[in-house]
Amino acid sequence: MILGSVFTLPLMLAGCADDDTTQNFPPLTYTYLSQLHLNVSRIDIVDHAPPGSEAGDISAKAPTTPDQALQEMARDRLIASGSDGTATFTITHASILHEPGGTLKGDMSVHVEVQSPIGAKAGYAEAHVSRSMSPGDQDPESRPVLYALTSQMMQDMNVELEFQVKKSLKDWLVDAGGAPLEGAIQQQNLTGDTPPETPPATSDTAPDAPSAQSSAIPASTATAKKTPAAPDAVFPTGDDDSDTPATDSPEVKARSPQPGVLKLPQP
């Protein structure tokens, strides 16, 4: 929804108030703007807000009334590019009120409803704009003033309608040839399949690492190497303990001491 603030009519209209009955006003058309192609076979236009529908409405005095401008916008911009289904463009509000103090207030409201081939409601978009104008020294109900206000409201409405249609009816938008636009529901994955997950790393792909079994040291070989003790006085060449585990050092055989090493104590 766009709400316009009060603005002053340009000075270029100052000299037109006295002779506005003979002034020519260009028709309000919108073929220069981008078209919105809907995936329907027909678009109907319904006007529920002709001039005078609201008390105090003076829009009938405008060279192009607000509801006429809205109908032209729908014809120029909303295009049926499908093979079935329908859409309805409805004008629900289009008025210009002359408020106290000479200020003009204009309001426009429209909506677009899409029906499926069996007539069920399938989509809906709504747009509303409001703008006020202070004409200054000009007659608020003169044709140039009313034309200027209607033109300004239509600029706002073209922006708002396009935004709302692309937001709320995006699944019904197609290109000029009827092909779904990128991001529309027709181009989504309808199979429900999901991409396969990446398999976890296996021994074929993971870096080589010792397993718990291969890294364990067998109990029979886990005994630490025994530190050699100091030479014994009786067996200086080594211990004759047969229970000592074998080591990587050369085998040592126990030998009796040489004659004369041992002496008996003297009486």
Summary of the structure (lengths in Angstrom):
residues: 267
radius of gyration: 48.3
end to end distance: 131.1
largest distance: 163.3
contacts: 658
relative contact order: 0.15
helix: 24%
strand: 22%
